[in-house]
Amino acid sequence: QVQLVESGGGLVQAGGSLGLSCAVSGNIFRIESMGWYRQAPGKQRELVATISTSSSTNYADSVKGRFTISRDNAKNTVYLQMNSLKPEDTAVYYCNVVTRLLRRLDYWGQGTQVTVSS
């Protein structure tokens, strides 16, 4: 069984920093990409950042220059360093792993709350 265990998050003032991590365990094969999504109250879940096996990254325009995604392939762990946080970054952040063997499969973490106070 595949598990995504997230850690980090919490409450921070605007302009501050937080780090998230997500460790993947279990029988998981052919990881194609890892990433972070977020969902604010009343809004749809949106992409924050993704990173491929070759460490190619993709960021939402709203976080470019402030957030950094990285991964440790040996540990099957993905990280998100969030700097210069804004109140609009407040959301539940979800870890995502995409595998592709015969077809695409998405795995999700349980979510971790990030709250940025003004």
RABELJO-V944023 format. One line per field, one symbol per residue. ss: DSSP state (H for helix, E for strand, C for the rest). phi: phi as a letter, one per 40 degrees, with the letter a starting at -180 (. if undefined). psi: psi as a letter, one per 30 degrees, with the letter a starting at -180 (. if undefined). Layout:
# RABELJO-V944023
ss = ???
phi = ???
psi = ???
This chain:
# RABELJO-V944023
ss = CCEEEEEECEEEECCCCEEEEEEEECCCCCEEEEEEEEECCCCCCEEEEEEECCCCEEECCCCCCCEEEEEECCCCEEEEEECCCCHHHCEEEEEEEEEECCCEEEEECCCEEEEEEC
phi = .cbbbcahghbacdgcbabbbabbbhcbbfccababbabcdgbccbcbabacccgcbabcdcbdgbbbbaabccbfbbbbcbbfcbdcccacbbcbbbbabcacbbbbccgbcbbbcc
psi = kkkjjllaaakllkfallkkljkklajklhkellaklljlkgllklkeklkleggklkkkeffkfekkklljeefhkkljkjlhkleffklkkkkkkkljdflkkkkklfkkkkkjk.
